[in-house]
Amino acid sequence: MSHSIKWLGHAACQITTSSGCVILIDPWITGNPSCPVKKEEIGKVDVILVTHDHSDHMGSDIPDLVKDTGATVIAQPELAGALQEAGVSAENIIYGMGMNIGGQVEVAGVKVVMTQAFHSGTAGEAVGYIVILEDGKTVYHAGDTGIFASMELLAKIYNIDLALLPIGSVFVMDPLQAAYSLTLLKPGKVVPIHYKTFPILVQDAGEFVKLAGEKAPEVQVAVLQPGEEVLL
């Protein structure tokens, strides 16, 4: 059986593994103009990963999602503290306090590595995640970030099967940086995210697709509409 990676609009993504583990990343559902589902329609969730505390990533739904599903939340310690203040029980936060960049934890049968990201945040640093699924397949969610040279090091350590990369510019990588990052990360597939949600962002993935074809023609580009998924 295959794993599925679904784009829920903006940076929100849902990974459903072949064994049924469900991982939400940056689940900004309520108020997300590009999200095709409501919070009540999410259903089963085992793990929630939060990259940083900006409202278009942390959102307001996490306490309710945790209460409804019993999911384990992974975030930096400072952000974990903010989530507790928002109503998330420490029992639902990994180790009760969160984790930090460079660390790896195992939960619900998957391994999660927290990586650096170059962005801002109020509670702790912005981060990305490498998720190693039960069969060793690897998904990289870059979070909000500009390009950085040690993406190449991540590729050497982890064999990245699929990358979820922001392309929207202004606050994150633009299409050129995102396309060039493929030469560093060397994923098998890439799904562009974090674009067209707001007028200020890049509105179309066309330029990224063109540049990715020039810079890294060996990488398969999967352009999704919110609610669509790619199999791994």
mmCIF file of the C-alpha atoms, coordinates in Angstrom:
data_MODEL
# 
_entry.id   MODEL 
# 
loop_
_atom_site.group_PDB 
_atom_site.id 
_atom_site.type_symbol 
_atom_site.label_atom_id 
_atom_site.label_alt_id 
_atom_site.label_comp_id 
_atom_site.label_asym_id 
_atom_site.label_entity_id 
_atom_site.label_seq_id 
_atom_site.pdbx_PDB_ins_code 
_atom_site.Cartn_x 
_atom_site.Cartn_y 
_atom_site.Cartn_z 
_atom_site.occupancy 
_atom_site.B_iso_or_equiv 
_atom_site.pdbx_formal_charge 
_atom_site.auth_seq_id 
_atom_site.auth_comp_id 
_atom_site.auth_asym_id 
_atom_site.auth_atom_id 
_atom_site.pdbx_PDB_model_num 
ATOM 1   C CA . MET A 1 1   ? 0.000   0.000  0.000   1.00 0.00 ? 1   MET A CA 1 
ATOM 2   C CA . SER A 1 2   ? 1.029   3.595  -0.610  1.00 0.00 ? 2   SER A CA 1 
ATOM 3   C CA . HIS A 1 3   ? 1.342   6.573  1.682   1.00 0.00 ? 3   HIS A CA 1 
ATOM 4   C CA . SER A 1 4   ? -0.702  9.649  0.756   1.00 0.00 ? 4   SER A CA 1 
ATOM 5   C CA . ILE A 1 5   ? 0.324   13.267 1.183   1.00 0.00 ? 5   ILE A CA 1 
ATOM 6   C CA . LYS A 1 6   ? -2.564  15.706 0.912   1.00 0.00 ? 6   LYS A CA 1 
ATOM 7   C CA . TRP A 1 7   ? -2.281  19.482 0.580   1.00 0.00 ? 7   TRP A CA 1 
ATOM 8   C CA . LEU A 1 8   ? -4.900  21.287 2.669   1.00 0.00 ? 8   LEU A CA 1 
ATOM 9   C CA . GLY A 1 9   ? -3.994  24.732 1.356   1.00 0.00 ? 9   GLY A CA 1 
ATOM 10  C CA . HIS A 1 10  ? -1.232  27.174 2.317   1.00 0.00 ? 10  HIS A CA 1 
ATOM 11  C CA . ALA A 1 11  ? 1.298   25.189 4.412   1.00 0.00 ? 11  ALA A CA 1 
ATOM 12  C CA . ALA A 1 12  ? -1.211  22.747 5.912   1.00 0.00 ? 12  ALA A CA 1 
ATOM 13  C CA . CYS A 1 13  ? -0.530  19.149 4.895   1.00 0.00 ? 13  CYS A CA 1 
ATOM 14  C CA . GLN A 1 14  ? -1.815  15.737 5.919   1.00 0.00 ? 14  GLN A CA 1 
ATOM 15  C CA . ILE A 1 15  ? 0.239   12.571 5.672   1.00 0.00 ? 15  ILE A CA 1 
ATOM 16  C CA . THR A 1 16  ? -1.609  9.274  5.919   1.00 0.00 ? 16  THR A CA 1 
ATOM 17  C CA . THR A 1 17  ? 0.778   6.355  6.049   1.00 0.00 ? 17  THR A CA 1 
ATOM 18  C CA . SER A 1 18  ? 0.115   2.937  4.578   1.00 0.00 ? 18  SER A CA 1 
ATOM 19  C CA . SER A 1 19  ? -0.526  1.609  8.085   1.00 0.00 ? 19  SER A CA 1 
ATOM 20  C CA . GLY A 1 20  ? -3.066  4.345  8.835   1.00 0.00 ? 20  GLY A CA 1 
ATOM 21  C CA . CYS A 1 21  ? -1.048  6.826  10.908  1.00 0.00 ? 21  CYS A CA 1 
ATOM 22  C CA . VAL A 1 22  ? -2.297  10.366 10.258  1.00 0.00 ? 22  VAL A CA 1 
ATOM 23  C CA . ILE A 1 23  ? 0.070   13.325 10.620  1.00 0.00 ? 23  ILE A CA 1 
ATOM 24  C CA . LEU A 1 24  ? -1.045  16.940 10.306  1.00 0.00 ? 24  LEU A CA 1 
ATOM 25  C CA . ILE A 1 25  ? 1.532   19.643 9.644   1.00 0.00 ? 25  ILE A CA 1 
ATOM 26  C CA . ASP A 1 26  ? 0.696   23.297 10.366  1.00 0.00 ? 26  ASP A CA 1 
ATOM 27  C CA . PRO A 1 27  ? -3.052  22.616 10.533  1.00 0.00 ? 27  PRO A CA 1 
ATOM 28  C CA . TRP A 1 28  ? -4.412  26.094 9.875   1.00 0.00 ? 28  TRP A CA 1 
ATOM 29  C CA . ILE A 1 29  ? -7.951  25.015 9.022   1.00 0.00 ? 29  ILE A CA 1 
ATOM 30  C CA . THR A 1 30  ? -10.406 27.589 10.371  1.00 0.00 ? 30  THR A CA 1 
ATOM 31  C CA . GLY A 1 31  ? -9.887  30.901 8.593   1.00 0.00 ? 31  GLY A CA 1 
ATOM 32  C CA . ASN A 1 32  ? -7.693  29.419 5.870   1.00 0.00 ? 32  ASN A CA 1 
ATOM 33  C CA . PRO A 1 33  ? -9.310  30.643 2.637   1.00 0.00 ? 33  PRO A CA 1 
ATOM 34  C CA . SER A 1 34  ? -7.770  27.820 0.610   1.00 0.00 ? 34  SER A CA 1 
ATOM 35  C CA . CYS A 1 35  ? -8.522  24.926 2.968   1.00 0.00 ? 35  CYS A CA 1 
ATOM 36  C CA . PRO A 1 36  ? -11.222 22.660 1.504   1.00 0.00 ? 36  PRO A CA 1 
ATOM 37  C CA . VAL A 1 37  ? -12.257 21.018 4.785   1.00 0.00 ? 37  VAL A CA 1 
ATOM 38  C CA . LYS A 1 38  ? -13.602 22.115 8.151   1.00 0.00 ? 38  LYS A CA 1 
ATOM 39  C CA . LYS A 1 39  ? -12.000 21.283 11.449  1.00 0.00 ? 39  LYS A CA 1 
ATOM 40  C CA . GLU A 1 40  ? -14.840 18.891 12.242  1.00 0.00 ? 40  GLU A CA 1 
ATOM 41  C CA . GLU A 1 41  ? -14.172 16.947 9.049   1.00 0.00 ? 41  GLU A CA 1 
ATOM 42  C CA . ILE A 1 42  ? -10.526 16.149 9.784   1.00 0.00 ? 42  ILE A CA 1 
ATOM 43  C CA . GLY A 1 43  ? -11.248 12.885 11.607  1.00 0.00 ? 43  GLY A CA 1 
ATOM 44  C CA . LYS A 1 44  ? -8.438  10.704 12.953  1.00 0.00 ? 44  LYS A CA 1 
ATOM 45  C CA . VAL A 1 45  ? -5.157  12.428 13.819  1.00 0.00 ? 45  VAL A CA 1 
ATOM 46  C CA . ASP A 1 46  ? -2.188  10.788 15.535  1.00 0.00 ? 46  ASP A CA 1 
ATOM 47  C CA . VAL A 1 47  ? 0.505   13.472 15.321  1.00 0.00 ? 47  VAL A CA 1 
ATOM 48  C CA . ILE A 1 48  ? 0.466   17.247 14.818  1.00 0.00 ? 48  ILE A CA 1 
ATOM 49  C CA . LEU A 1 49  ? 3.667   19.040 13.771  1.00 0.00 ? 49  LEU A CA 1 
ATOM 50  C CA . VAL A 1 50  ? 3.881   22.810 14.155  1.00 0.00 ? 50  VAL A CA 1 
ATOM 51  C CA . THR A 1 51  ? 6.666   24.722 12.414  1.00 0.00 ? 51  THR A CA 1 
ATOM 52  C CA . HIS A 1 52  ? 6.196   28.115 14.090  1.00 0.00 ? 52  HIS A CA 1 
ATOM 53  C CA . ASP A 1 53  ? 3.638   30.319 15.781  1.00 0.00 ? 53  ASP A CA 1 
ATOM 54  C CA . HIS A 1 54  ? 2.506   32.625 12.970  1.00 0.00 ? 54  HIS A CA 1 
ATOM 55  C CA . SER A 1 55  ? -1.268  32.585 12.720  1.00 0.00 ? 55  SER A CA 1 
ATOM 56  C CA . ASP A 1 56  ? -1.267  31.092 9.208   1.00 0.00 ? 56  ASP A CA 1 
ATOM 57  C CA . HIS A 1 57  ? 0.574   28.028 10.550  1.00 0.00 ? 57  HIS A CA 1 
ATOM 58  C CA . MET A 1 58  ? -0.347  27.457 14.184  1.00 0.00 ? 58  MET A CA 1 
ATOM 59  C CA . GLY A 1 59  ? -3.885  28.732 13.700  1.00 0.00 ? 59  GLY A CA 1 
ATOM 60  C CA . SER A 1 60  ? -6.495  28.283 16.431  1.00 0.00 ? 60  SER A CA 1 
ATOM 61  C CA . ASP A 1 61  ? -7.642  24.714 15.855  1.00 0.00 ? 61  ASP A CA 1 
ATOM 62  C CA . ILE A 1 62  ? -4.915  22.704 17.551  1.00 0.00 ? 62  ILE A CA 1 
ATOM 63  C CA . PRO A 1 63  ? -6.457  22.600 21.064  1.00 0.00 ? 63  PRO A CA 1 
ATOM 64  C CA . ASP A 1 64  ? -9.754  21.307 19.665  1.00 0.00 ? 64  ASP A CA 1 
ATOM 65  C CA . LEU A 1 65  ? -8.038  18.849 17.317  1.00 0.00 ? 65  LEU A CA 1 
ATOM 66  C CA . VAL A 1 66  ? -6.027  17.446 20.213  1.00 0.00 ? 66  VAL A CA 1 
ATOM 67  C CA . LYS A 1 67  ? -9.097  17.229 22.445  1.00 0.00 ? 67  LYS A CA 1 
ATOM 68  C CA . ASP A 1 68  ? -11.080 15.431 19.746  1.00 0.00 ? 68  ASP A CA 1 
ATOM 69  C CA . THR A 1 69  ? -8.364  13.036 18.582  1.00 0.00 ? 69  THR A CA 1 
ATOM 70  C CA . GLY A 1 70  ? -5.818  12.657 21.398  1.00 0.00 ? 70  GLY A CA 1 
ATOM 71  C CA . ALA A 1 71  ? -3.042  13.555 18.956  1.00 0.00 ? 71  ALA A CA 1 
ATOM 72  C CA . THR A 1 72  ? 0.545   14.082 20.081  1.00 0.00 ? 72  THR A CA 1 
ATOM 73  C CA . VAL A 1 73  ? 1.843   17.581 19.299  1.00 0.00 ? 73  VAL A CA 1 
ATOM 74  C CA . ILE A 1 74  ? 5.458   18.176 18.304  1.00 0.00 ? 74  ILE A CA 1 
ATOM 75  C CA . ALA A 1 75  ? 6.891   21.687 18.526  1.00 0.00 ? 75  ALA A CA 1 
ATOM 76  C CA . GLN A 1 76  ? 9.803   23.601 20.009  1.00 0.00 ? 76  GLN A CA 1 
ATOM 77  C CA . PRO A 1 77  ? 9.705   24.022 23.815  1.00 0.00 ? 77  PRO A CA 1 
ATOM 78  C CA . GLU A 1 78  ? 8.772   27.705 23.682  1.00 0.00 ? 78  GLU A CA 1 
ATOM 79  C CA . LEU A 1 79  ? 5.979   27.024 21.225  1.00 0.00 ? 79  LEU A CA 1 
ATOM 80  C CA . ALA A 1 80  ? 4.880   24.007 23.254  1.00 0.00 ? 80  ALA A CA 1 
ATOM 81  C CA . GLY A 1 81  ? 4.510   26.344 26.209  1.00 0.00 ? 81  GLY A CA 1 
ATOM 82  C CA . ALA A 1 82  ? 2.369   28.713 24.148  1.00 0.00 ? 82  ALA A CA 1 
ATOM 83  C CA . LEU A 1 83  ? 0.193   25.799 23.051  1.00 0.00 ? 83  LEU A CA 1 
ATOM 84  C CA . GLN A 1 84  ? -0.305  24.773 26.665  1.00 0.00 ? 84  GLN A CA 1 
ATOM 85  C CA . GLU A 1 85  ? -1.451  28.294 27.439  1.00 0.00 ? 85  GLU A CA 1 
ATOM 86  C CA . ALA A 1 86  ? -3.909  27.935 24.549  1.00 0.00 ? 86  ALA A CA 1 
ATOM 87  C CA . GLY A 1 87  ? -5.374  24.801 26.095  1.00 0.00 ? 87  GLY A CA 1 
ATOM 88  C CA . VAL A 1 88  ? -3.254  21.853 24.917  1.00 0.00 ? 88  VAL A CA 1 
ATOM 89  C CA . SER A 1 89  ? -2.500  19.457 27.771  1.00 0.00 ? 89  SER A CA 1 
ATOM 90  C CA . ALA A 1 90  ? 1.161   18.722 28.483  1.00 0.00 ? 90  ALA A CA 1 
ATOM 91  C CA . GLU A 1 91  ? 0.185   15.038 28.237  1.00 0.00 ? 91  GLU A CA 1 
ATOM 92  C CA . ASN A 1 92  ? -0.436  15.591 24.520  1.00 0.00 ? 92  ASN A CA 1 
ATOM 93  C CA . ILE A 1 93  ? 2.907   17.305 23.872  1.00 0.00 ? 93  ILE A CA 1 
ATOM 94  C CA . ILE A 1 94  ? 5.914   15.155 23.057  1.00 0.00 ? 94  ILE A CA 1 
ATOM 95  C CA . TYR A 1 95  ? 7.807   14.576 26.334  1.00 0.00 ? 95  TYR A CA 1 
ATOM 96  C CA . GLY A 1 96  ? 5.516   17.171 27.908  1.00 0.00 ? 96  GLY A CA 1 
ATOM 97  C CA . MET A 1 97  ? 7.853   19.942 26.793  1.00 0.00 ? 97  MET A CA 1 
ATOM 98  C CA . GLY A 1 98  ? 8.533   19.618 23.064  1.00 0.00 ? 98  GLY A CA 1 
ATOM 99  C CA . MET A 1 99  ? 11.778  19.000 21.202  1.00 0.00 ? 99  MET A CA 1 
ATOM 100 C CA . ASN A 1 100 ? 14.385  21.046 19.379  1.00 0.00 ? 100 ASN A CA 1 
ATOM 101 C CA . ILE A 1 101 ? 16.365  21.372 16.149  1.00 0.00 ? 101 ILE A CA 1 
ATOM 102 C CA . GLY A 1 102 ? 18.517  18.338 15.386  1.00 0.00 ? 102 GLY A CA 1 
ATOM 103 C CA . GLY A 1 103 ? 16.521  16.016 17.610  1.00 0.00 ? 103 GLY A CA 1 
ATOM 104 C CA . GLN A 1 104 ? 14.627  12.914 16.536  1.00 0.00 ? 104 GLN A CA 1 
ATOM 105 C CA . VAL A 1 105 ? 11.607  11.392 18.249  1.00 0.00 ? 105 VAL A CA 1 
ATOM 106 C CA . GLU A 1 106 ? 9.506   8.344  17.484  1.00 0.00 ? 106 GLU A CA 1 
ATOM 107 C CA . VAL A 1 107 ? 5.744   8.473  17.872  1.00 0.00 ? 107 VAL A CA 1 
ATOM 108 C CA . ALA A 1 108 ? 2.860   6.428  16.452  1.00 0.00 ? 108 ALA A CA 1 
ATOM 109 C CA . GLY A 1 109 ? 5.314   4.302  14.487  1.00 0.00 ? 109 GLY A CA 1 
ATOM 110 C CA . VAL A 1 110 ? 6.994   7.158  12.613  1.00 0.00 ? 110 VAL A CA 1 
ATOM 111 C CA . LYS A 1 111 ? 10.217  9.055  13.264  1.00 0.00 ? 111 LYS A CA 1 
ATOM 112 C CA . VAL A 1 112 ? 10.239  12.852 13.261  1.00 0.00 ? 112 VAL A CA 1 
ATOM 113 C CA . VAL A 1 113 ? 13.381  14.959 12.915  1.00 0.00 ? 113 VAL A CA 1 
ATOM 114 C CA . MET A 1 114 ? 13.222  18.697 13.574  1.00 0.00 ? 114 MET A CA 1 
ATOM 115 C CA . THR A 1 115 ? 15.334  20.769 11.172  1.00 0.00 ? 115 THR A CA 1 
ATOM 116 C CA . GLN A 1 116 ? 16.303  24.392 10.984  1.00 0.00 ? 116 GLN A CA 1 
ATOM 117 C CA . ALA A 1 117 ? 14.365  26.916 8.895   1.00 0.00 ? 117 ALA A CA 1 
ATOM 118 C CA . PHE A 1 118 ? 15.244  30.531 8.153   1.00 0.00 ? 118 PHE A CA 1 
ATOM 119 C CA . HIS A 1 119 ? 12.215  32.557 9.172   1.00 0.00 ? 119 HIS A CA 1 
ATOM 120 C CA . SER A 1 120 ? 10.874  34.423 12.187  1.00 0.00 ? 120 SER A CA 1 
ATOM 121 C CA . GLY A 1 121 ? 8.646   33.506 15.097  1.00 0.00 ? 121 GLY A CA 1 
ATOM 122 C CA . THR A 1 122 ? 7.603   34.822 18.494  1.00 0.00 ? 122 THR A CA 1 
ATOM 123 C CA . ALA A 1 123 ? 7.778   31.628 20.545  1.00 0.00 ? 123 ALA A CA 1 
ATOM 124 C CA . GLY A 1 124 ? 11.039  29.904 19.666  1.00 0.00 ? 124 GLY A CA 1 
ATOM 125 C CA . GLU A 1 125 ? 12.602  29.496 16.241  1.00 0.00 ? 125 GLU A CA 1 
ATOM 126 C CA . ALA A 1 126 ? 10.894  28.550 13.004  1.00 0.00 ? 126 ALA A CA 1 
ATOM 127 C CA . VAL A 1 127 ? 11.619  24.938 12.025  1.00 0.00 ? 127 VAL A CA 1 
ATOM 128 C CA . GLY A 1 128 ? 11.010  22.284 9.395   1.00 0.00 ? 128 GLY A CA 1 
ATOM 129 C CA . TYR A 1 129 ? 10.458  18.554 9.754   1.00 0.00 ? 129 TYR A CA 1 
ATOM 130 C CA . ILE A 1 130 ? 11.727  15.361 8.196   1.00 0.00 ? 130 ILE A CA 1 
ATOM 131 C CA . VAL A 1 131 ? 9.215   12.570 8.708   1.00 0.00 ? 131 VAL A CA 1 
ATOM 132 C CA . ILE A 1 132 ? 10.515  9.019  8.290   1.00 0.00 ? 132 ILE A CA 1 
ATOM 133 C CA . LEU A 1 133 ? 7.569   6.718  7.686   1.00 0.00 ? 133 LEU A CA 1 
ATOM 134 C CA . GLU A 1 134 ? 7.249   3.114  8.835   1.00 0.00 ? 134 GLU A CA 1 
ATOM 135 C CA . ASP A 1 135 ? 8.865   1.666  5.698   1.00 0.00 ? 135 ASP A CA 1 
ATOM 136 C CA . GLY A 1 136 ? 11.678  4.228  5.589   1.00 0.00 ? 136 GLY A CA 1 
ATOM 137 C CA . LYS A 1 137 ? 10.086  6.567  3.035   1.00 0.00 ? 137 LYS A CA 1 
ATOM 138 C CA . THR A 1 138 ? 10.938  10.154 3.919   1.00 0.00 ? 138 THR A CA 1 
ATOM 139 C CA . VAL A 1 139 ? 8.904   13.371 3.646   1.00 0.00 ? 139 VAL A CA 1 
ATOM 140 C CA . TYR A 1 140 ? 10.474  16.803 4.216   1.00 0.00 ? 140 TYR A CA 1 
ATOM 141 C CA . HIS A 1 141 ? 8.244   19.751 5.106   1.00 0.00 ? 141 HIS A CA 1 
ATOM 142 C CA . ALA A 1 142 ? 10.505  22.790 4.953   1.00 0.00 ? 142 ALA A CA 1 
ATOM 143 C CA . GLY A 1 143 ? 8.202   25.061 6.943   1.00 0.00 ? 143 GLY A CA 1 
ATOM 144 C CA . ASP A 1 144 ? 8.527   28.749 6.171   1.00 0.00 ? 144 ASP A CA 1 
ATOM 145 C CA . THR A 1 145 ? 12.081  29.315 5.032   1.00 0.00 ? 145 THR A CA 1 
ATOM 146 C CA . GLY A 1 146 ? 14.480  30.913 2.651   1.00 0.00 ? 146 GLY A CA 1 
ATOM 147 C CA . ILE A 1 147 ? 16.981  28.710 0.888   1.00 0.00 ? 147 ILE A CA 1 
ATOM 148 C CA . PHE A 1 148 ? 19.988  27.628 2.966   1.00 0.00 ? 148 PHE A CA 1 
ATOM 149 C CA . ALA A 1 149 ? 23.147  25.797 1.996   1.00 0.00 ? 149 ALA A CA 1 
ATOM 150 C CA . SER A 1 150 ? 22.820  23.016 4.562   1.00 0.00 ? 150 SER A CA 1 
ATOM 151 C CA . MET A 1 151 ? 19.787  21.698 2.704   1.00 0.00 ? 151 MET A CA 1 
ATOM 152 C CA . GLU A 1 152 ? 22.512  19.768 0.881   1.00 0.00 ? 152 GLU A CA 1 
ATOM 153 C CA . LEU A 1 153 ? 23.603  18.236 4.176   1.00 0.00 ? 153 LEU A CA 1 
ATOM 154 C CA . LEU A 1 154 ? 20.027  17.164 4.925   1.00 0.00 ? 154 LEU A CA 1 
ATOM 155 C CA . ALA A 1 155 ? 19.997  15.374 1.569   1.00 0.00 ? 155 ALA A CA 1 
ATOM 156 C CA . LYS A 1 156 ? 23.195  13.541 2.451   1.00 0.00 ? 156 LYS A CA 1 
ATOM 157 C CA . ILE A 1 157 ? 21.857  12.389 5.813   1.00 0.00 ? 157 ILE A CA 1 
ATOM 158 C CA . TYR A 1 158 ? 18.299  11.590 4.760   1.00 0.00 ? 158 TYR A CA 1 
ATOM 159 C CA . ASN A 1 159 ? 17.138  10.144 1.464   1.00 0.00 ? 159 ASN A CA 1 
ATOM 160 C CA . ILE A 1 160 ? 14.240  12.530 0.812   1.00 0.00 ? 160 ILE A CA 1 
ATOM 161 C CA . ASP A 1 161 ? 11.493  10.900 -1.217  1.00 0.00 ? 161 ASP A CA 1 
ATOM 162 C CA . LEU A 1 162 ? 9.134   13.870 -1.230  1.00 0.00 ? 162 LEU A CA 1 
ATOM 163 C CA . ALA A 1 163 ? 9.653   17.542 -0.344  1.00 0.00 ? 163 ALA A CA 1 
ATOM 164 C CA . LEU A 1 164 ? 6.926   20.039 0.532   1.00 0.00 ? 164 LEU A CA 1 
ATOM 165 C CA . LEU A 1 165 ? 8.461   23.402 -0.331  1.00 0.00 ? 165 LEU A CA 1 
ATOM 166 C CA . PRO A 1 166 ? 7.128   26.955 -0.007  1.00 0.00 ? 166 PRO A CA 1 
ATOM 167 C CA . ILE A 1 167 ? 7.302   28.962 -3.246  1.00 0.00 ? 167 ILE A CA 1 
ATOM 168 C CA . GLY A 1 168 ? 5.180   32.026 -2.475  1.00 0.00 ? 168 GLY A CA 1 
ATOM 169 C CA . SER A 1 169 ? 7.975   34.618 -2.052  1.00 0.00 ? 169 SER A CA 1 
ATOM 170 C CA . VAL A 1 170 ? 7.725   37.741 0.196   1.00 0.00 ? 170 VAL A CA 1 
ATOM 171 C CA . PHE A 1 171 ? 7.831   35.648 3.414   1.00 0.00 ? 171 PHE A CA 1 
ATOM 172 C CA . VAL A 1 172 ? 9.412   32.434 2.075   1.00 0.00 ? 172 VAL A CA 1 
ATOM 173 C CA . MET A 1 173 ? 11.421  31.159 -0.892  1.00 0.00 ? 173 MET A CA 1 
ATOM 174 C CA . ASP A 1 174 ? 10.424  32.527 -4.271  1.00 0.00 ? 174 ASP A CA 1 
ATOM 175 C CA . PRO A 1 175 ? 10.096  30.117 -7.229  1.00 0.00 ? 175 PRO A CA 1 
ATOM 176 C CA . LEU A 1 176 ? 13.770  30.548 -8.191  1.00 0.00 ? 176 LEU A CA 1 
ATOM 177 C CA . GLN A 1 177 ? 15.103  29.784 -4.705  1.00 0.00 ? 177 GLN A CA 1 
ATOM 178 C CA . ALA A 1 178 ? 12.665  26.902 -4.308  1.00 0.00 ? 178 ALA A CA 1 
ATOM 179 C CA . ALA A 1 179 ? 13.674  25.440 -7.677  1.00 0.00 ? 179 ALA A CA 1 
ATOM 180 C CA . TYR A 1 180 ? 17.372  25.786 -6.871  1.00 0.00 ? 180 TYR A CA 1 
ATOM 181 C CA . SER A 1 181 ? 16.827  24.154 -3.480  1.00 0.00 ? 181 SER A CA 1 
ATOM 182 C CA . LEU A 1 182 ? 15.926  20.985 -5.383  1.00 0.00 ? 182 LEU A CA 1 
ATOM 183 C CA . THR A 1 183 ? 19.544  20.731 -6.522  1.00 0.00 ? 183 THR A CA 1 
ATOM 184 C CA . LEU A 1 184 ? 20.514  20.618 -2.840  1.00 0.00 ? 184 LEU A CA 1 
ATOM 185 C CA . LEU A 1 185 ? 17.723  18.455 -1.420  1.00 0.00 ? 185 LEU A CA 1 
ATOM 186 C CA . LYS A 1 186 ? 17.543  16.013 -4.358  1.00 0.00 ? 186 LYS A CA 1 
ATOM 187 C CA . PRO A 1 187 ? 14.048  14.696 -3.556  1.00 0.00 ? 187 PRO A CA 1 
ATOM 188 C CA . GLY A 1 188 ? 12.305  12.163 -5.733  1.00 0.00 ? 188 GLY A CA 1 
ATOM 189 C CA . LYS A 1 189 ? 9.168   14.335 -5.832  1.00 0.00 ? 189 LYS A CA 1 
ATOM 190 C CA . VAL A 1 190 ? 8.269   17.883 -4.813  1.00 0.00 ? 190 VAL A CA 1 
ATOM 191 C CA . VAL A 1 191 ? 4.934   19.502 -3.999  1.00 0.00 ? 191 VAL A CA 1 
ATOM 192 C CA . PRO A 1 192 ? 4.875   23.327 -3.987  1.00 0.00 ? 192 PRO A CA 1 
ATOM 193 C CA . ILE A 1 193 ? 3.023   24.887 -1.041  1.00 0.00 ? 193 ILE A CA 1 
ATOM 194 C CA . HIS A 1 194 ? 2.573   28.292 0.636   1.00 0.00 ? 194 HIS A CA 1 
ATOM 195 C CA . TYR A 1 195 ? 1.435   30.220 -2.423  1.00 0.00 ? 195 TYR A CA 1 
ATOM 196 C CA . LYS A 1 196 ? -1.731  31.889 -3.799  1.00 0.00 ? 196 LYS A CA 1 
ATOM 197 C CA . THR A 1 197 ? -3.434  31.997 -0.374  1.00 0.00 ? 197 THR A CA 1 
ATOM 198 C CA . PHE A 1 198 ? -3.144  35.793 -0.229  1.00 0.00 ? 198 PHE A CA 1 
ATOM 199 C CA . PRO A 1 199 ? -2.829  38.362 -3.044  1.00 0.00 ? 199 PRO A CA 1 
ATOM 200 C CA . ILE A 1 200 ? 0.678   39.297 -1.891  1.00 0.00 ? 200 ILE A CA 1 
ATOM 201 C CA . LEU A 1 201 ? 1.996   35.790 -2.577  1.00 0.00 ? 201 LEU A CA 1 
ATOM 202 C CA . VAL A 1 202 ? 2.935   34.152 -5.878  1.00 0.00 ? 202 VAL A CA 1 
ATOM 203 C CA . GLN A 1 203 ? -0.391  33.119 -7.393  1.00 0.00 ? 203 GLN A CA 1 
ATOM 204 C CA . ASP A 1 204 ? 0.593   30.288 -9.709  1.00 0.00 ? 204 ASP A CA 1 
ATOM 205 C CA . ALA A 1 205 ? 3.058   27.392 -9.617  1.00 0.00 ? 205 ALA A CA 1 
ATOM 206 C CA . GLY A 1 206 ? 3.907   27.760 -13.314 1.00 0.00 ? 206 GLY A CA 1 
ATOM 207 C CA . GLU A 1 207 ? 7.186   29.592 -12.867 1.00 0.00 ? 207 GLU A CA 1 
ATOM 208 C CA . PHE A 1 208 ? 8.327   27.108 -10.233 1.00 0.00 ? 208 PHE A CA 1 
ATOM 209 C CA . VAL A 1 209 ? 7.472   24.194 -12.518 1.00 0.00 ? 209 VAL A CA 1 
ATOM 210 C CA . LYS A 1 210 ? 9.464   25.797 -15.357 1.00 0.00 ? 210 LYS A CA 1 
ATOM 211 C CA . LEU A 1 211 ? 12.490  26.575 -13.191 1.00 0.00 ? 211 LEU A CA 1 
ATOM 212 C CA . ALA A 1 212 ? 12.406  23.179 -11.497 1.00 0.00 ? 212 ALA A CA 1 
ATOM 213 C CA . GLY A 1 213 ? 12.500  21.564 -14.924 1.00 0.00 ? 213 GLY A CA 1 
ATOM 214 C CA . GLU A 1 214 ? 15.596  23.599 -15.763 1.00 0.00 ? 214 GLU A CA 1 
ATOM 215 C CA . LYS A 1 215 ? 17.445  23.250 -12.448 1.00 0.00 ? 215 LYS A CA 1 
ATOM 216 C CA . ALA A 1 216 ? 16.469  19.725 -11.404 1.00 0.00 ? 216 ALA A CA 1 
ATOM 217 C CA . PRO A 1 217 ? 14.821  17.871 -14.298 1.00 0.00 ? 217 PRO A CA 1 
ATOM 218 C CA . GLU A 1 218 ? 15.172  14.557 -12.477 1.00 0.00 ? 218 GLU A CA 1 
ATOM 219 C CA . VAL A 1 219 ? 12.725  15.687 -9.747  1.00 0.00 ? 219 VAL A CA 1 
ATOM 220 C CA . GLN A 1 220 ? 9.047   14.958 -10.351 1.00 0.00 ? 220 GLN A CA 1 
ATOM 221 C CA . VAL A 1 221 ? 6.911   18.042 -9.678  1.00 0.00 ? 221 VAL A CA 1 
ATOM 222 C CA . ALA A 1 222 ? 3.377   17.413 -8.428  1.00 0.00 ? 222 ALA A CA 1 
ATOM 223 C CA . VAL A 1 223 ? 1.229   20.560 -8.467  1.00 0.00 ? 223 VAL A CA 1 
ATOM 224 C CA . LEU A 1 224 ? -1.824  19.944 -6.300  1.00 0.00 ? 224 LEU A CA 1 
ATOM 225 C CA . GLN A 1 225 ? -5.022  21.820 -5.713  1.00 0.00 ? 225 GLN A CA 1 
ATOM 226 C CA . PRO A 1 226 ? -6.067  22.106 -2.060  1.00 0.00 ? 226 PRO A CA 1 
ATOM 227 C CA . GLY A 1 227 ? -7.621  18.797 -1.093  1.00 0.00 ? 227 GLY A CA 1 
ATOM 228 C CA . GLU A 1 228 ? -5.678  16.786 -3.670  1.00 0.00 ? 228 GLU A CA 1 
ATOM 229 C CA . GLU A 1 229 ? -3.056  14.240 -2.738  1.00 0.00 ? 229 GLU A CA 1 
ATOM 230 C CA . VAL A 1 230 ? 0.022   12.545 -4.143  1.00 0.00 ? 230 VAL A CA 1 
ATOM 231 C CA . LEU A 1 231 ? 0.973   8.957  -3.418  1.00 0.00 ? 231 LEU A CA 1 
ATOM 232 C CA . LEU A 1 232 ? 4.364   7.846  -2.226  1.00 0.00 ? 232 LEU A CA 1 
# 
